[in-house]
Amino acid sequence: MRLDTGFLSFDLRDIPAYARKAEALGFGALWSAETKHDPFLPLAVAATATSRLGLGTAIAIAFARSPMVLANIAWDLQQASGGRFTLGLGTQVKAHNERRFAVKWEAPGPRLRELVGALRAIWNTWQNKAPLDFQGASYRINLMTPFFDPGPIEHPKIPIYLAGVNPYMARLAGEIADGLHIHSFHSATYLREVLHPAVTEGLQRASRSRLDFGFRASTMVVIGDSRAEIEEQKQQVKQQIAFYASTRTYAAVLASHGLEDLSPRLHAKSLEGDWTGMASLISDTMLEDFAVIGSWSEIGAKIRERFAGLYDRTQLYPSFAPSLDDPRMQRLAREFNR
């Protein structure tokens, strides 16, 4: 299992030094999320400042950009990084697509399947001069003249990872993608009993092997070297778990632990704005199911033990990860990646 990291600052002026430090410390990859900032620009800067560090989006919103725009961005990042880029895509929920990105909402699974197919068709045209003729229900692309063709690159196979919470998306990832971005709200039980079997089904549909596929996750952690540190972090992590668990999208994760009744109670409190009350509904047992708890000297071993065989690479959940200047984080990176 490799330990990765993410950006703590999206100020492009800070990126070169940050990326070089992550590479020097031995992190496997640097992941960029589409939250408050564009996810691709920091990776473009990091690509030219590093030589070994993996780079990827975890995640970029799939439907906010056309297939051609995504294809161009990924092609350029793959070339600039010398083949180190991974395109991670997620669908987001209906409200964000319609009201934040002003994108028409369609059934996300079939549309995402088409998007991946369109990307690969475009890349095949650029690399191999194949005629471009992709026809689907959501995307129809059949125009590529020499003036707009960037031409072949040295590393044309760009890995695509799909984000998934429920079995449908996990099966789809197994069938058409190179990996699965596991949502931060997960447990070993849910991965073992729900997501891994779904991915396996998808792989079998496509006659592919588990060796062709990667699992990546962001791990929620409670880390401290004193009781006070642990207790303070417990409350922060409980708040984050409550936020995710209040959303109906994640009901299946709760159901795998027999907590089906919790989601509506949390959702009701979220509508009231009772964030403190939400966290109080998360028991210590539930916290231990969805977060790894330990001191800095033991947290690495605990993550690897709990998720051995369940994911191939991880990073500490960004809200709970210290700066790369923190010696404890540096030791953890060396421990994971030696």
Secondary structure, DSSP 4 states (H G I P E B T S, - for coil): -EE-EE-S---TTTHHHHHHHHHHHT-SEEEE--SSS-SSHHHHHHHHH-SS-EEEES-EEGGGS-HHHHHHHHHHHHHHHTS-EEEEEE---HHHHHHTS------HHHHHHHHHHHHHHHHHHHHH-----EE-SS-EE----GGG-----S-----EEEEESSHHHHHHHHHH-SEEEE-SS--HHHIIIIIHHHHHHHHHHTT--GGG-EEEEEE-EEE-SSHHHHHHHHHHHHHHHHHHHTSGGGHHHHHTTT-TTHHHHHHHHHHHT-HHHHHHTS-HHHHHHHSEEE-TTTHHHHHHHHHTTT-SEEEE-GGG---TTSHHHHHHHHHHH-
